[in-house]
Amino acid sequence: MFTTIFRSHLKTCCARKPHIYKNIACISKTRTLFTCEVHWKRRKTAEERKSPRMIEYSPKKKNVVNLDGGLVDVWRHMTVQDLSTSAKRSLDDIQEAMLFVKGIENLESTAQLDDLKIIQEIVKRLGGRIRVVGAPSDNANEDESIDRDVTPRPPAPPDLLKPRAPVVTVMGHVDHGKTTLLDSLRGANVASGEAGGITQHIGAFTVDLESGEKVTFLDTPGHAAFSSMRARGAVATDIIVLVIAAEDGVMAQTKEVISLAKDVNVPIIVAINKIDKPEADIEKTKQELMQMGLELEDHGGDVQVVPISALKGINLPLLAEAVSTQATLMGLKADYTGLVEGVVVESKTDPRRGKLSTAIVKRGTLRKGAVLVSGLAHARVRGLFDHNGKPLDQAEPGTPVEILGWRELPLAGDIIIEVESEKKASSVLRWRQQEAQKEKAELSLEEIRKKEEEHLAKYRAERDARRLAGWFRKRSGIRSKEITETDNGTARVSVIIKGDVHGSVEAILDVLETYTGNDKCRLDVVHYGVGNVSETDVELAKSFNAIIYAFAVEPPTKAPPGVSIRCCNIIYRLIDDLKEEISAKLPPLEVEEIVGEANVLQQFFITEGRKEIPVAGCRCTKGILKKSQKFRLLRDNEVLYDGSLESMRHLKNEVDTIKKDVECGLRLKDTKIVPQPSDVIVCYSTRTETQKTDWDPGF
């Protein structure tokens, strides 16, 4: 019924198109429901049929006129891509405009446009005007990067060079008299005021010799922990005065100084100190120096050796003359004009004056108002001071000077370069910070890749294990959502380091890096810095339960409860205190102590009820056997039993102890263990001892 009605309706709709009806009729014989585009097409109204035919066009894309009044910078032999970039239009727009310009055959982005008229016609089609400019250089990006950073100037011409004061570094082993020697030269008494009698900072000062010459001296520490300070002193110096105690000879830090001098190619003058002591042996010291590869003047070499006594002032004029002679032979000169160049010797934060750095001027003349850049720090010089704290108007090459006015604290060892303005300094710092971030990102990327590789290896191993287990695999371990992050019970000591100068903080951190016992007790450096202990440091210590070590700085007036602030001014005492703190965190050790030994001579059994129980007939060979202690049964150095005794008898009597060379019967608690002749039974006791860290910082 429904099919008949639908067919009659379809005849009415498709009377004008018999071929469509014919096809549909064929289909309708097999399907009851169907449709077609004619059936669902909307019919036009009478008004629409009477109205003329309307043609609709899609809206055209509006041309976006280039900025700057439609001016486009062009040059001869530019590529299509260059024109697209200069016109700030897409490559498709450029190629579409080129279709309407005669004489263009290649539309590729790398095709060159040699004729300026063709380029003008293309720009005209785009609705712009051309401005002919010179072609940009290929090295524009390189020049731009070079201009963003500042580097030392090339060497000055010889006519601008003038003589300068030599920079002499006094180096040597700890307690060989370096600071005492400098005190005798400059008429001071610095050594008596040093904590622990050892130098822990680099000191820079100028000494006027009896000949009228000025010499800049650097005093470096001789302790093993300050190797980085000695390395900086060797790099920043012209001459090294190697101080050796006549009674000790060549020591560990003496060898280090000789190696540093050879690496940086700096001449050495040897001062054999403490010759006034009765145990002094000058010839032995010279022999040891020759074994280290130094060619002494006494044996035809060029290394001067001066025996002195810094405490009593013996032969100090000879040492000053040797320094002056060496400086004259080297012909030290510098450029006193132009932008300043120097090197940071030490930096610190003064609670009254702010951020200070001790530097040595290498080139130019430093004056107030100069804008300096050093690493990621910059300064407008507000004040210059000598080693006694007296103000200076200017600092010439070879002069040590304290610089006031740093916005950030420069790092010891960084190069100082003067720039024209603070705007230039800000540009340089931004560039250097970007480069530092790029390096950090590259390092982080490598770490991320390693983590990914580890994760993939772990995932593949687990996947292969699941595949081998098949369908009926057994679930083992804790479910993933039940796993909680724990520290595996490892003890932890957190510290915050605050020091008076950057070099001291650096030396402490270098020593802390030698710690290798993180598997037993972790050592975490939460924060470090230069200056007094601040409120931020105290808050960090509260959050991380950390110990604050204030090295030669003032602690806060009121220490808050729950925060440990420990003041120290000697580096090895700081390390000793930290070692005690780590040892206190370690769990106690269980130590065994052998009480006695016995040899099994015979095996026999006794009957208790219906069971046969083995008994070892023994003779005590060492010490004594105590029933209350633990016993261990050994057979061919293999432990078969470790526990307590059930019974100890001498003849038929139950006893508590057996002395040496006495026979006895021993019955173990485990009746399954059967002692045999030639076995060894060891009696031992256990006790707990506080564990101490095996950290050896090297001094």
C-alpha positions, 0 to 999 in steps of 0.5 A, a space after each residue: 500500500 505504502 509503496 503504491 502511494 509513493 510510486 504515484 507521488 514519484 511519477 508526479 515529481 519526476 515527469 520532466 525527468 523520465 530517465 531519473 524515474 526509470 532508474 528509481 523505478 528499477 530500484 524500487 522493485 527491490 527496496 521499499 524505502 528510497 530517496 533522491 536529490 530531486 525529491 528533497 530539492 526546494 522548489 522556487 516560488 513564482 516570484 523567484 521564477 519571474 525574477 532575472 537570473 542573479 550571479 553571486 561572486 565571492 568577496 575579493 581578498 583585500 590587499 594589506 598595504 605594507 607598513 611605513 607608507 608602503 615603502 619596500 626596501 629592495 636591492 639588486 640580485 635579491 631573491 623572491 624570499 628576500 622580497 617577501 620578507 622585506 615587503 612583509 607579505 606572504 610568499 604566495 602574494 609575491 608569486 601571485 603578483 609575479 604572474 602579471 609581470 612580464 619577463 619572469 620565468 622562475 617563481 621559486 623562493 630562491 630565484 634571484 631578481 636581477 632587474 630593479 624594474 621588474 622588482 619595482 613592477 612586482 611591488 607596484 602590483 602589491 600596491 607599494 613603492 620601492 626604496 633601493 638600499 644596499 644588500 645586507 651583509 652575510 655576517 650581520 648576525 655575527 657582527 650583531 652578536 659580537 657587538 652585544 658582548 665586550 671583550 678585551 681590546 687588542 694589544 696597544 702599540 708600543 709607543 703607548 706603553 709605559 713601565 708599571 709596577 710588577 704584581 708578585 704573588 707570595 705562595 707556599 705551604 701552610 705555616 711556612 711564613 708567607 704572611 710574616 714575610 709580607 708583614 716584614 716587607 710592609 711593616 705591619 703585623 697581619 699574621 698575629 690577627 689571623 684566625 688559627 694562624 693561617 691565611 684564608 683570604 687573598 690579600 692585595 697591597 702595595 709595598 714601597 721598597 727601599 729603592 723607591 720602587 713600588 711592588 704589588 704583592 698578593 698573599 695567598 693561603 697555603 692550606 690545602 682547602 684553598 687550591 682555587 685561590 692559589 690558582 687565581 693568584 698564579 694567573 693574575 701575577 707576573 712573578 711568584 715568590 715561593 716560600 719554603 721553610 728550611 726545616 720542612 723542605 718541599 711539601 704538598 702545596 709547594 709541589 702544587 705551586 711549582 706545577 701552577 707556575 709551569 702551567 701559566 709560565 710565570 717565573 719563580 723566585 725561591 725564598 728559603 725561610 726560617 734559616 735562623 732555626 737550628 734544624 734548618 737545612 738549606 742544601 737539602 731544600 735546594 736538592 729537593 727543588 732540583 728534583 722537582 725540575 727547578 733549575 737553580 742559579 747555583 747550578 747554572 739555571 735561572 731560578 733565583 734562591 734567597 735564604 731569608 728569615 722573615 721573622 728576624 728580617 735577615 736578607 730581606 733587602 736581597 729578596 727585594 733586589 731579586 724581585 726588582 731584577 726579575 721585573 726589570 728583565 721582564 720589562 713590564 709595561 702597560 697602556 695607561 689610556 683607554 678603557 680599563 681592564 682588570 681582574 677580580 682578586 676577591 669580593 665581599 659584602 661590607 655591612 656598612 659600605 655594601 658590595 666591594 671587590 678587590 681588583 688589580 688594574 691591568 690596563 687603563 686608568 680607573 677613576 670614579 664614575 667609570 662603568 664596569 662589567 664583570 661576568 654577570 655583574 656591573 658597577 658605576 664606580 662610587 669609590 676607590 680605596 687602597 689596602 689600608 682603606 684610604 680613598 684613591 682618586 685613580 688606580 693605574 695599571 698594576 695597582 690593587 684597589 677596592 672598588 665600591 659601587 657594584 650592583 651585584 657581587 662579582 665572582 673572584 677571578 672574573 675579568 673586569 672591562 670598562 664600557 661607555 655607558 650603563 645602557 651598554 652595560 645593561 645590553 652586555 649583561 642581557 646578552 650574557 644572561 641569555 647565553 648562560 640560560 642557553 648553556 643551562 638549557 643544553 645541560 638540562 636537555 642532556 639530563 632529560 634525554 638520559 632520564 628518557 633513555 632510563 625510563 624507556 629501558 625500564 619500560 621495555 624490560 617490564 613490557 618484555 617481562 609481561 609478555 613472557 608471563 603471558 595471560 595468567 601473569 601474577 601481580 606482585 609488589 605494591 600497587 602503583 597508587 599505593 606507592 609513596 615517596 620515601 627517603 629509604 630511611 637515609 639520614 640527612 644533614 642540611 647546611 647553609 654556608 655564609 662567608 665573609 668573602 667569595 673565595 672563602 665560600 668557594 673553598 668551603 664548597 670545594 671541600 664539601 664536594 669531596 664528601 662521598 658518603 651520601 649512601 649513608 647520610 646525605 649532605 645537602 647544601 641548601 643555600 650559600 652566599 657572601 655576607 652576614 646571616 639574614 632573615 631569609 637564611 633563617 627562614 630557609 633553615 627553619 624550612 629545611 631543618 638546616 644548620 647555618 655556618 657563619 664563616 667569619 661573619 656576624 650572626 644575628 643578634 637574636 637567634 630564633 629558637 629551633 635554628 642552629 647558627 654556628 660561628 667559625 673562622 677557621 675552615 678545618 674547624 668548620 669541617 670537623 664540626 660538620 663531620 661530627 654532625 654527620 657522625 651523629 646522624 649515622 646509626 650505631 654499628 654492631 661490633 663483634 668481639 671474639 671471646 674464645 675458640 674450641 675444636 670439636 674432638 668427638 661427636 656423640 649422641 644423648 637420648 632425651 625421651 625418644 630423640 637422639 640429640 647430638 653433642 660436641 665434645 670439645 677442647 677450648 684452644 683460645 680464651 674462654 667459653 661463656 654459656 651466656 654468649 653467642 656461638 658460631 659453628 664453622 666447617 671449612 670456614 663456612 658458617 653452619 650455625 650461629 646462635 646460643 647454647 642449650 647446655 655446657 657441661 664439664 664432665 657431668 656438671 653444668 657449668 657457665 664458663 670453660 677455660 683454655 685447654 679444658 675439655 667440655 661438651 657443648 649442645 647447640 639449640 638447633 638439634 638438626 645441626 650435627 657437629 663433626 670432628 675438626 669443626 671449630 666453635 667460636 664464642 663471641 660477644 656483640 656490642 654497639 659503637 657509635 659510627 663515625 664518617 669516613 669522610 676525608 677532605 684531604 687535610 
